[in-house]
């Protein structure tokens, strides 16, 4: 497996030049991170200083031995005495049970040492069955979009859905996530087709769910439905472009955000349900176990917190109760490190509060 190693850079303050010509000095060329769990992204800033008396040129982008892409340097030159940070991110995914040492080569016009090698090393512990990396969730994540009016949403909706009525959808285009699939539904399928078409035209990866909520209930009854039991009349099978309910059910995700309400309100993954980790609601324990689900249906509960500690404990408990639960290793701090704040939305999202 090829590992990911990124190298963003920030410019800092100055040092003192003491050598004739350009000369690169590194504060500590080897960083030992100790021990991390498989899936954690290690971050370390190496300080590079030109200790010479002439400008130091970086003649190419830093090159990691892992064979993955590094970010280009924002500056190609350091004045005498000037320093900058080279921030190395090492993704430990796939290294579980091994001691590792990954190197980044830095190329300059230093006549005495044109290549400086920076090493990140340590031991990677195997993850537990209830732990998975932020990148795993990233590649499985989707947005479930309910485009009905708020009253209909309150009466019954799919767990984890976000409510954005069709009439106000244009106002949300700058807040919806473009890199991820968006599965759209309404009551019977017609409005969802219109919403999906608008989203596709705007550059989103959107698909309508065939038959809407009624189509879901015709296949699965009230499985994963919050609200009033029953099957609304008039389910329609949409034509080209719609996905059958079973496609969504194959990898149904429910995100449980275990942080306090203030942290959740400040920014959370769309569709995540905010719950108290020390008082999980009864519905969380009563969700169907894998053996109780219809054939081809899989439900995964993702437990999220800030650093992964509480989430790991909760996920372990849910798995002990027979549920398929995972904790994001390193928590949302790892998500931010990898993907920034772009998907973490404020509480204006109409996320499902749970049954």
BALOBA-1460 file (C-alpha; in Angstrom, 3 decimals):
// residues 355
<rec num="1" residu="x" x="0.000" y="0.000" z="0.000"/>
<rec num="2" residu="x" x="1.357" y="3.440" z="-0.923"/>
<rec num="3" residu="x" x="1.402" y="5.860" z="1.983"/>
<rec num="4" residu="x" x="0.465" y="9.516" z="1.888"/>
<rec num="5" residu="x" x="2.976" y="12.154" z="2.911"/>
<rec num="6" residu="x" x="2.204" y="15.812" z="2.377"/>
<rec num="7" residu="x" x="4.597" y="18.711" z="2.899"/>
<rec num="8" residu="x" x="2.952" y="22.141" z="3.357"/>
<rec num="9" residu="x" x="5.272" y="24.974" z="4.431"/>
<rec num="10" residu="x" x="4.978" y="28.147" z="6.551"/>
<rec num="11" residu="x" x="7.482" y="30.986" z="6.694"/>
<rec num="12" residu="x" x="8.840" y="32.051" z="10.083"/>
<rec num="13" residu="x" x="11.434" y="34.426" z="11.536"/>
<rec num="14" residu="x" x="15.172" y="34.789" z="11.032"/>
<rec num="15" residu="x" x="18.332" y="33.151" z="12.310"/>
<rec num="16" residu="x" x="22.023" y="34.102" z="11.951"/>
<rec num="17" residu="x" x="24.279" y="33.221" z="9.016"/>
<rec num="18" residu="x" x="27.795" y="32.003" z="9.823"/>
<rec num="19" residu="x" x="29.024" y="30.089" z="6.722"/>
<rec num="20" residu="x" x="30.354" y="31.406" z="3.415"/>
<rec num="21" residu="x" x="27.834" y="30.903" z="0.628"/>
<rec num="22" residu="x" x="24.367" y="29.345" z="1.103"/>
<rec num="23" residu="x" x="24.149" y="26.729" z="3.850"/>
<rec num="24" residu="x" x="21.097" y="24.790" z="5.083"/>
<rec num="25" residu="x" x="20.732" y="23.818" z="8.752"/>
<rec num="26" residu="x" x="17.892" y="21.733" z="10.201"/>
<rec num="27" residu="x" x="16.998" y="22.023" z="13.882"/>
<rec num="28" residu="x" x="16.361" y="18.276" z="14.362"/>
<rec num="29" residu="x" x="16.480" y="16.178" z="11.188"/>
<rec num="30" residu="x" x="14.926" y="13.124" z="12.904"/>
<rec num="31" residu="x" x="11.519" y="13.246" z="14.613"/>
<rec num="32" residu="x" x="10.409" y="10.246" z="16.683"/>
<rec num="33" residu="x" x="6.654" y="10.342" z="17.220"/>
<rec num="34" residu="x" x="6.702" y="7.475" z="19.717"/>
<rec num="35" residu="x" x="3.605" y="5.327" z="19.166"/>
<rec num="36" residu="x" x="0.385" y="6.000" z="17.292"/>
<rec num="37" residu="x" x="-2.597" y="3.912" z="16.238"/>
<rec num="38" residu="x" x="-2.784" y="2.725" z="12.642"/>
<rec num="39" residu="x" x="-4.689" y="5.436" z="10.765"/>
<rec num="40" residu="x" x="-3.407" y="8.475" z="12.662"/>
<rec num="41" residu="x" x="-1.807" y="11.232" z="10.618"/>
<rec num="42" residu="x" x="1.385" y="12.430" z="12.308"/>
<rec num="43" residu="x" x="2.258" y="16.118" z="11.947"/>
<rec num="44" residu="x" x="5.683" y="17.620" z="12.616"/>
<rec num="45" residu="x" x="7.324" y="20.916" z="11.702"/>
<rec num="46" residu="x" x="11.032" y="20.823" z="10.807"/>
<rec num="47" residu="x" x="12.726" y="24.233" z="11.054"/>
<rec num="48" residu="x" x="15.015" y="24.995" z="8.109"/>
<rec num="49" residu="x" x="17.490" y="27.870" z="8.400"/>
<rec num="50" residu="x" x="19.938" y="29.412" z="5.972"/>
<rec num="51" residu="x" x="23.041" y="29.798" z="8.152"/>
<rec num="52" residu="x" x="25.161" y="30.959" z="5.213"/>
<rec num="53" residu="x" x="25.909" y="34.467" z="3.933"/>
<rec num="54" residu="x" x="24.221" y="34.114" z="0.520"/>
<rec num="55" residu="x" x="20.611" y="33.337" z="-0.506"/>
<rec num="56" residu="x" x="19.705" y="29.631" z="-0.300"/>
<rec num="57" residu="x" x="17.672" y="28.265" z="-3.219"/>
<rec num="58" residu="x" x="15.345" y="25.234" z="-3.086"/>
<rec num="59" residu="x" x="15.812" y="23.705" z="-6.515"/>
<rec num="60" residu="x" x="12.820" y="21.298" z="-6.458"/>
<rec num="61" residu="x" x="9.884" y="20.235" z="-4.311"/>
<rec num="62" residu="x" x="10.656" y="18.018" z="-1.303"/>
<rec num="63" residu="x" x="10.552" y="14.329" z="-2.232"/>
<rec num="64" residu="x" x="9.206" y="11.688" z="0.197"/>
<rec num="65" residu="x" x="10.482" y="8.120" z="0.047"/>
<rec num="66" residu="x" x="6.915" y="6.819" z="0.274"/>
<rec num="67" residu="x" x="6.324" y="7.658" z="-3.376"/>
<rec num="68" residu="x" x="3.335" y="9.976" z="-2.808"/>
<rec num="69" residu="x" x="2.805" y="13.612" z="-3.674"/>
<rec num="70" residu="x" x="4.249" y="16.476" z="-1.647"/>
<rec num="71" residu="x" x="2.913" y="20.018" z="-1.721"/>
<rec num="72" residu="x" x="5.177" y="22.527" z="-3.479"/>
<rec num="73" residu="x" x="7.209" y="24.968" z="-1.456"/>
<rec num="74" residu="x" x="5.544" y="28.394" z="-1.226"/>
<rec num="75" residu="x" x="9.012" y="29.954" z="-1.341"/>
<rec num="76" residu="x" x="12.039" y="28.856" z="-3.264"/>
<rec num="77" residu="x" x="14.570" y="31.001" z="-1.430"/>
<rec num="78" residu="x" x="15.777" y="31.836" z="2.081"/>
<rec num="79" residu="x" x="17.814" y="34.937" z="2.744"/>
<rec num="80" residu="x" x="20.888" y="34.645" z="4.999"/>
<rec num="81" residu="x" x="19.721" y="34.031" z="8.568"/>
<rec num="82" residu="x" x="16.111" y="33.384" z="7.517"/>
<rec num="83" residu="x" x="14.124" y="30.339" z="8.686"/>
<rec num="84" residu="x" x="10.928" y="28.557" z="7.704"/>
<rec num="85" residu="x" x="8.923" y="25.568" z="8.868"/>
<rec num="86" residu="x" x="8.573" y="22.478" z="6.728"/>
<rec num="87" residu="x" x="5.428" y="20.737" z="8.022"/>
<rec num="88" residu="x" x="5.425" y="17.016" z="7.272"/>
<rec num="89" residu="x" x="2.254" y="14.946" z="7.515"/>
<rec num="90" residu="x" x="2.734" y="11.178" z="7.686"/>
<rec num="91" residu="x" x="-0.333" y="8.963" z="7.243"/>
<rec num="92" residu="x" x="0.174" y="5.778" z="9.260"/>
<rec num="93" residu="x" x="-2.692" y="3.897" z="7.588"/>
<rec num="94" residu="x" x="-1.571" y="0.366" z="6.742"/>
<rec num="95" residu="x" x="1.520" y="0.397" z="8.962"/>
<rec num="96" residu="x" x="-0.128" y="-1.319" z="11.943"/>
<rec num="97" residu="x" x="2.230" y="-3.545" z="13.935"/>
<rec num="98" residu="x" x="5.387" y="-2.056" z="12.427"/>
<rec num="99" residu="x" x="8.141" y="0.348" z="13.347"/>
<rec num="100" residu="x" x="8.527" y="2.827" z="10.505"/>
<rec num="101" residu="x" x="10.961" y="5.457" z="9.292"/>
<rec num="102" residu="x" x="9.871" y="7.660" z="6.383"/>
<rec num="103" residu="x" x="12.223" y="10.224" z="4.865"/>
<rec num="104" residu="x" x="11.677" y="13.487" z="3.005"/>
<rec num="105" residu="x" x="14.561" y="14.730" z="0.864"/>
<rec num="106" residu="x" x="15.032" y="18.502" z="0.577"/>
<rec num="107" residu="x" x="17.095" y="19.747" z="-2.398"/>
<rec num="108" residu="x" x="18.958" y="23.066" z="-2.263"/>
<rec num="109" residu="x" x="21.960" y="24.792" z="-3.832"/>
<rec num="110" residu="x" x="24.000" y="24.303" z="-0.651"/>
<rec num="111" residu="x" x="27.386" y="23.365" z="-2.212"/>
<rec num="112" residu="x" x="28.458" y="21.271" z="0.783"/>
<rec num="113" residu="x" x="25.206" y="19.319" z="1.342"/>
<rec num="114" residu="x" x="22.764" y="19.713" z="-1.576"/>
<rec num="115" residu="x" x="20.344" y="17.101" z="-0.163"/>
<rec num="116" residu="x" x="19.012" y="17.223" z="3.394"/>
<rec num="117" residu="x" x="17.049" y="14.224" z="4.624"/>
<rec num="118" residu="x" x="14.327" y="14.640" z="7.232"/>
<rec num="119" residu="x" x="13.040" y="11.509" z="8.962"/>
<rec num="120" residu="x" x="9.766" y="10.777" z="10.728"/>
<rec num="121" residu="x" x="9.890" y="7.540" z="12.684"/>
<rec num="122" residu="x" x="8.067" y="5.611" z="15.371"/>
<rec num="123" residu="x" x="5.915" y="2.586" z="16.107"/>
<rec num="124" residu="x" x="2.444" y="2.144" z="14.645"/>
<rec num="125" residu="x" x="0.098" y="0.088" z="16.797"/>
<rec num="126" residu="x" x="-2.612" y="-1.992" z="15.185"/>
<rec num="127" residu="x" x="-6.074" y="-0.458" z="15.361"/>
<rec num="128" residu="x" x="-8.851" y="-2.191" z="17.268"/>
<rec num="129" residu="x" x="-11.891" y="-3.611" z="15.491"/>
<rec num="130" residu="x" x="-13.955" y="-0.600" z="16.587"/>
<rec num="131" residu="x" x="-11.490" y="1.974" z="15.195"/>
<rec num="132" residu="x" x="-11.128" y="3.368" z="11.666"/>
<rec num="133" residu="x" x="-9.300" y="6.321" z="10.149"/>
<rec num="134" residu="x" x="-10.710" y="9.679" z="9.103"/>
<rec num="135" residu="x" x="-9.841" y="8.839" z="5.514"/>
<rec num="136" residu="x" x="-12.025" y="5.725" z="5.715"/>
<rec num="137" residu="x" x="-15.051" y="7.841" z="6.619"/>
<rec num="138" residu="x" x="-14.099" y="10.433" z="4.015"/>
<rec num="139" residu="x" x="-14.305" y="7.875" z="1.214"/>
<rec num="140" residu="x" x="-17.565" y="6.380" z="2.525"/>
<rec num="141" residu="x" x="-19.334" y="9.625" z="3.404"/>
<rec num="142" residu="x" x="-22.436" y="10.818" z="1.581"/>
<rec num="143" residu="x" x="-25.094" y="13.449" z="2.246"/>
<rec num="144" residu="x" x="-28.724" y="12.339" z="2.566"/>
<rec num="145" residu="x" x="-30.878" y="15.294" z="1.478"/>
<rec num="146" residu="x" x="-34.616" y="15.552" z="2.263"/>
<rec num="147" residu="x" x="-36.172" y="18.247" z="0.047"/>
<rec num="148" residu="x" x="-39.693" y="18.204" z="1.553"/>
<rec num="149" residu="x" x="-41.143" y="20.956" z="3.718"/>
<rec num="150" residu="x" x="-40.118" y="21.002" z="7.410"/>
<rec num="151" residu="x" x="-43.485" y="19.670" z="8.631"/>
<rec num="152" residu="x" x="-43.240" y="16.597" z="6.423"/>
<rec num="153" residu="x" x="-39.622" y="16.114" z="7.541"/>
<rec num="154" residu="x" x="-40.697" y="16.276" z="11.189"/>
<rec num="155" residu="x" x="-43.440" y="13.695" z="10.640"/>
<rec num="156" residu="x" x="-41.024" y="11.134" z="9.244"/>
<rec num="157" residu="x" x="-37.604" y="11.037" z="7.615"/>
<rec num="158" residu="x" x="-34.584" y="8.819" z="7.125"/>
<rec num="159" residu="x" x="-32.058" y="8.754" z="9.946"/>
<rec num="160" residu="x" x="-29.209" y="11.188" z="9.361"/>
<rec num="161" residu="x" x="-31.019" y="13.151" z="6.638"/>
<rec num="162" residu="x" x="-30.560" y="16.899" z="6.273"/>
<rec num="163" residu="x" x="-33.681" y="18.939" z="5.500"/>
<rec num="164" residu="x" x="-33.330" y="21.511" z="2.702"/>
<rec num="165" residu="x" x="-36.768" y="22.195" z="1.111"/>
<rec num="166" residu="x" x="-36.786" y="22.353" z="-2.669"/>
<rec num="167" residu="x" x="-37.947" y="25.986" z="-2.642"/>
<rec num="168" residu="x" x="-34.801" y="27.151" z="-0.836"/>
<rec num="169" residu="x" x="-32.323" y="24.760" z="-2.475"/>
<rec num="170" residu="x" x="-30.709" y="27.513" z="-4.612"/>
<rec num="171" residu="x" x="-29.742" y="29.350" z="-1.417"/>
<rec num="172" residu="x" x="-27.851" y="26.272" z="-0.186"/>
<rec num="173" residu="x" x="-25.683" y="25.605" z="-3.216"/>
<rec num="174" residu="x" x="-22.662" y="27.281" z="-1.640"/>
<rec num="175" residu="x" x="-22.973" y="25.112" z="1.493"/>
<rec num="176" residu="x" x="-23.532" y="21.665" z="0.008"/>
<rec num="177" residu="x" x="-20.446" y="19.433" z="-0.323"/>
<rec num="178" residu="x" x="-19.328" y="18.940" z="-3.931"/>
<rec num="179" residu="x" x="-16.756" y="16.156" z="-3.404"/>
<rec num="180" residu="x" x="-19.311" y="13.717" z="-1.947"/>
<rec num="181" residu="x" x="-22.376" y="11.866" z="-3.254"/>
<rec num="182" residu="x" x="-25.715" y="13.508" z="-2.424"/>
<rec num="183" residu="x" x="-28.745" y="11.211" z="-2.288"/>
<rec num="184" residu="x" x="-31.960" y="13.194" z="-2.620"/>
<rec num="185" residu="x" x="-35.458" y="12.124" z="-1.663"/>
<rec num="186" residu="x" x="-38.931" y="13.579" z="-1.155"/>
<rec num="187" residu="x" x="-42.324" y="11.984" z="-0.520"/>
<rec num="188" residu="x" x="-42.822" y="10.035" z="-3.739"/>
<rec num="189" residu="x" x="-39.871" y="10.806" z="-5.996"/>
<rec num="190" residu="x" x="-40.900" y="13.649" z="-8.308"/>
<rec num="191" residu="x" x="-39.482" y="16.665" z="-6.441"/>
<rec num="192" residu="x" x="-36.310" y="14.703" z="-5.687"/>
<rec num="193" residu="x" x="-35.741" y="14.201" z="-9.431"/>
<rec num="194" residu="x" x="-36.020" y="17.958" z="-9.989"/>
<rec num="195" residu="x" x="-33.678" y="18.698" z="-7.061"/>
<rec num="196" residu="x" x="-31.093" y="16.167" z="-8.243"/>
<rec num="197" residu="x" x="-31.167" y="17.627" z="-11.756"/>
<rec num="198" residu="x" x="-30.555" y="21.127" z="-10.375"/>
<rec num="199" residu="x" x="-27.671" y="19.878" z="-8.269"/>
<rec num="200" residu="x" x="-26.062" y="17.996" z="-11.148"/>
<rec num="201" residu="x" x="-26.324" y="21.126" z="-13.300"/>
<rec num="202" residu="x" x="-24.514" y="23.036" z="-10.530"/>
<rec num="203" residu="x" x="-21.695" y="20.469" z="-10.477"/>
<rec num="204" residu="x" x="-22.744" y="18.183" z="-7.600"/>
<rec num="205" residu="x" x="-22.662" y="14.376" z="-7.493"/>
<rec num="206" residu="x" x="-26.395" y="14.076" z="-6.880"/>
<rec num="207" residu="x" x="-28.811" y="11.185" z="-7.437"/>
<rec num="208" residu="x" x="-32.486" y="10.905" z="-6.556"/>
<rec num="209" residu="x" x="-33.740" y="7.905" z="-4.580"/>
<rec num="210" residu="x" x="-36.315" y="6.050" z="-6.652"/>
<rec num="211" residu="x" x="-39.824" y="6.524" z="-5.283"/>
<rec num="212" residu="x" x="-38.726" y="8.867" z="-2.474"/>
<rec num="213" residu="x" x="-39.592" y="7.998" z="1.129"/>
<rec num="214" residu="x" x="-42.593" y="6.026" z="-0.120"/>
<rec num="215" residu="x" x="-40.327" y="3.958" z="-2.344"/>
<rec num="216" residu="x" x="-38.033" y="3.292" z="0.596"/>
<rec num="217" residu="x" x="-40.962" y="2.155" z="2.739"/>
<rec num="218" residu="x" x="-42.294" y="-0.113" z="0.009"/>
<rec num="219" residu="x" x="-38.972" y="-1.989" z="0.104"/>
<rec num="220" residu="x" x="-37.854" y="-1.689" z="3.735"/>
<rec num="221" residu="x" x="-40.904" y="-0.571" z="5.706"/>
<rec num="222" residu="x" x="-39.912" y="1.768" z="8.536"/>
<rec num="223" residu="x" x="-36.299" y="0.585" z="8.719"/>
<rec num="224" residu="x" x="-34.118" y="3.636" z="9.576"/>
<rec num="225" residu="x" x="-37.198" y="5.893" z="9.390"/>
<rec num="226" residu="x" x="-37.740" y="8.396" z="12.195"/>
<rec num="227" residu="x" x="-41.338" y="9.466" z="12.893"/>
<rec num="228" residu="x" x="-44.822" y="8.249" z="12.105"/>
<rec num="229" residu="x" x="-45.010" y="4.639" z="10.886"/>
<rec num="230" residu="x" x="-46.724" y="3.894" z="7.621"/>
<rec num="231" residu="x" x="-46.372" y="3.905" z="3.842"/>
<rec num="232" residu="x" x="-47.336" y="7.147" z="2.092"/>
<rec num="233" residu="x" x="-49.421" y="6.572" z="-1.050"/>
<rec num="234" residu="x" x="-48.274" y="7.295" z="-4.553"/>
<rec num="235" residu="x" x="-44.700" y="6.023" z="-4.625"/>
<rec num="236" residu="x" x="-43.293" y="6.426" z="-8.124"/>
<rec num="237" residu="x" x="-40.327" y="4.682" z="-9.717"/>
<rec num="238" residu="x" x="-38.150" y="7.307" z="-11.316"/>
<rec num="239" residu="x" x="-36.535" y="6.772" z="-14.662"/>
<rec num="240" residu="x" x="-32.946" y="7.345" z="-15.686"/>
<rec num="241" residu="x" x="-30.576" y="8.676" z="-13.047"/>
<rec num="242" residu="x" x="-32.401" y="7.546" z="-9.894"/>
<rec num="243" residu="x" x="-30.957" y="4.922" z="-7.585"/>
<rec num="244" residu="x" x="-33.039" y="2.161" z="-6.005"/>
<rec num="245" residu="x" x="-33.475" y="2.311" z="-2.218"/>
<rec num="246" residu="x" x="-31.365" y="-0.816" z="-1.921"/>
<rec num="247" residu="x" x="-28.298" y="1.039" z="-3.223"/>
<rec num="248" residu="x" x="-28.402" y="3.417" z="-0.274"/>
<rec num="249" residu="x" x="-29.170" y="0.576" z="2.150"/>
<rec num="250" residu="x" x="-26.014" y="-1.315" z="1.118"/>
<rec num="251" residu="x" x="-23.848" y="1.182" z="2.983"/>
<rec num="252" residu="x" x="-26.138" y="3.160" z="5.293"/>
<rec num="253" residu="x" x="-24.213" y="5.459" z="7.613"/>
<rec num="254" residu="x" x="-25.336" y="7.090" z="10.850"/>
<rec num="255" residu="x" x="-22.939" y="9.602" z="12.390"/>
<rec num="256" residu="x" x="-23.128" y="10.096" z="16.162"/>
<rec num="257" residu="x" x="-21.448" y="13.338" z="17.245"/>
<rec num="258" residu="x" x="-20.599" y="12.872" z="20.933"/>
<rec num="259" residu="x" x="-19.316" y="16.373" z="21.656"/>
<rec num="260" residu="x" x="-21.134" y="18.904" z="23.804"/>
<rec num="261" residu="x" x="-23.951" y="20.869" z="22.117"/>
<rec num="262" residu="x" x="-21.876" y="24.054" z="21.832"/>
<rec num="263" residu="x" x="-19.062" y="22.308" z="19.951"/>
<rec num="264" residu="x" x="-21.606" y="20.531" z="17.750"/>
<rec num="265" residu="x" x="-23.370" y="23.821" z="16.982"/>
<rec num="266" residu="x" x="-20.084" y="25.484" z="16.047"/>
<rec num="267" residu="x" x="-19.460" y="22.936" z="13.296"/>
<rec num="268" residu="x" x="-20.251" y="19.293" z="12.547"/>
<rec num="269" residu="x" x="-20.457" y="16.900" z="9.640"/>
<rec num="270" residu="x" x="-23.823" y="17.351" z="7.876"/>
<rec num="271" residu="x" x="-26.225" y="14.639" z="8.934"/>
<rec num="272" residu="x" x="-24.447" y="13.885" z="12.211"/>
<rec num="273" residu="x" x="-26.769" y="13.396" z="15.195"/>
<rec num="274" residu="x" x="-25.688" y="15.076" z="18.437"/>
<rec num="275" residu="x" x="-26.000" y="12.685" z="21.405"/>
<rec num="276" residu="x" x="-24.709" y="12.656" z="24.973"/>
<rec num="277" residu="x" x="-22.068" y="9.899" z="25.188"/>
<rec num="278" residu="x" x="-22.891" y="9.279" z="28.849"/>
<rec num="279" residu="x" x="-26.621" y="8.957" z="28.211"/>
<rec num="280" residu="x" x="-27.048" y="7.416" z="24.789"/>
<rec num="281" residu="x" x="-30.731" y="7.510" z="23.861"/>
<rec num="282" residu="x" x="-32.671" y="4.279" z="23.872"/>
<rec num="283" residu="x" x="-33.078" y="4.352" z="20.099"/>
<rec num="284" residu="x" x="-29.312" y="4.046" z="19.630"/>
<rec num="285" residu="x" x="-29.265" y="0.752" z="21.521"/>
<rec num="286" residu="x" x="-32.421" y="-0.436" z="19.780"/>
<rec num="287" residu="x" x="-31.116" y="-0.028" z="16.243"/>
<rec num="288" residu="x" x="-31.169" y="-3.336" z="14.361"/>
<rec num="289" residu="x" x="-28.175" y="-5.650" z="14.724"/>
<rec num="290" residu="x" x="-26.452" y="-6.894" z="11.566"/>
<rec num="291" residu="x" x="-28.201" y="-10.287" z="11.745"/>
<rec num="292" residu="x" x="-31.595" y="-8.572" z="12.033"/>
<rec num="293" residu="x" x="-31.190" y="-6.501" z="8.854"/>
<rec num="294" residu="x" x="-32.634" y="-7.556" z="5.507"/>
<rec num="295" residu="x" x="-30.200" y="-9.228" z="3.095"/>
<rec num="296" residu="x" x="-27.884" y="-6.731" z="1.448"/>
<rec num="297" residu="x" x="-28.443" y="-4.017" z="4.067"/>
<rec num="298" residu="x" x="-25.557" y="-2.746" z="6.183"/>
<rec num="299" residu="x" x="-25.742" y="-0.080" z="8.895"/>
<rec num="300" residu="x" x="-22.543" y="1.463" z="10.257"/>
<rec num="301" residu="x" x="-22.553" y="3.803" z="13.243"/>
<rec num="302" residu="x" x="-19.656" y="6.261" z="13.210"/>
<rec num="303" residu="x" x="-18.813" y="7.718" z="16.642"/>
<rec num="304" residu="x" x="-17.214" y="11.165" z="16.464"/>
<rec num="305" residu="x" x="-15.635" y="13.410" z="19.065"/>
<rec num="306" residu="x" x="-12.720" y="15.823" z="19.093"/>
<rec num="307" residu="x" x="-9.783" y="13.486" z="19.770"/>
<rec num="308" residu="x" x="-11.186" y="9.967" z="19.414"/>
<rec num="309" residu="x" x="-10.991" y="9.051" z="23.104"/>
<rec num="310" residu="x" x="-14.669" y="9.085" z="24.086"/>
<rec num="311" residu="x" x="-15.707" y="7.899" z="20.635"/>
<rec num="312" residu="x" x="-13.512" y="4.833" z="20.965"/>
<rec num="313" residu="x" x="-15.083" y="3.901" z="24.301"/>
<rec num="314" residu="x" x="-18.625" y="4.401" z="22.982"/>
<rec num="315" residu="x" x="-17.976" y="2.467" z="19.773"/>
<rec num="316" residu="x" x="-16.500" y="-0.401" z="21.741"/>
<rec num="317" residu="x" x="-19.628" y="-0.500" z="23.931"/>
<rec num="318" residu="x" x="-21.957" y="-0.410" z="20.924"/>
<rec num="319" residu="x" x="-20.066" y="-3.255" z="19.294"/>
<rec num="320" residu="x" x="-20.303" y="-5.248" z="22.512"/>
<rec num="321" residu="x" x="-24.078" y="-4.772" z="22.240"/>
<rec num="322" residu="x" x="-23.992" y="-6.269" z="18.745"/>
<rec num="323" residu="x" x="-24.050" y="-3.106" z="16.626"/>
<rec num="324" residu="x" x="-21.637" y="-2.342" z="13.806"/>
<rec num="325" residu="x" x="-19.938" y="0.750" z="15.291"/>
<rec num="326" residu="x" x="-16.669" y="2.507" z="14.480"/>
<rec num="327" residu="x" x="-14.803" y="5.363" z="16.134"/>
<rec num="328" residu="x" x="-12.842" y="7.845" z="14.042"/>
<rec num="329" residu="x" x="-9.229" y="7.475" z="15.134"/>
<rec num="330" residu="x" x="-7.954" y="10.807" z="16.416"/>
<rec num="331" residu="x" x="-11.419" y="12.333" z="16.178"/>
<rec num="332" residu="x" x="-12.449" y="15.414" z="14.243"/>
<rec num="333" residu="x" x="-9.017" y="16.919" z="14.915"/>
<rec num="334" residu="x" x="-7.672" y="14.386" z="12.415"/>
<rec num="335" residu="x" x="-10.428" y="15.278" z="9.953"/>
<rec num="336" residu="x" x="-9.437" y="18.948" z="10.168"/>
<rec num="337" residu="x" x="-5.760" y="18.082" z="9.710"/>
<rec num="338" residu="x" x="-6.509" y="16.171" z="6.507"/>
<rec num="339" residu="x" x="-9.481" y="18.024" z="5.035"/>
<rec num="340" residu="x" x="-9.774" y="21.365" z="6.824"/>
<rec num="341" residu="x" x="-13.017" y="22.965" z="7.982"/>
<rec num="342" residu="x" x="-14.814" y="22.980" z="4.639"/>
<rec num="343" residu="x" x="-17.322" y="20.224" z="5.452"/>
<rec num="344" residu="x" x="-17.858" y="21.054" z="9.123"/>
<rec num="345" residu="x" x="-21.075" y="23.052" z="9.033"/>
<rec num="346" residu="x" x="-22.798" y="25.131" z="11.697"/>
<rec num="347" residu="x" x="-26.080" y="24.138" z="13.329"/>
<rec num="348" residu="x" x="-28.238" y="25.767" z="10.644"/>
<rec num="349" residu="x" x="-28.295" y="22.344" z="9.025"/>
<rec num="350" residu="x" x="-31.624" y="20.597" z="9.498"/>
<rec num="351" residu="x" x="-30.027" y="17.384" z="10.705"/>
<rec num="352" residu="x" x="-32.077" y="14.556" z="12.097"/>
<rec num="353" residu="x" x="-32.150" y="14.746" z="15.928"/>
<rec num="354" residu="x" x="-32.849" y="11.040" z="16.185"/>
<rec num="355" residu="x" x="-36.113" y="9.320" z="17.091"/>
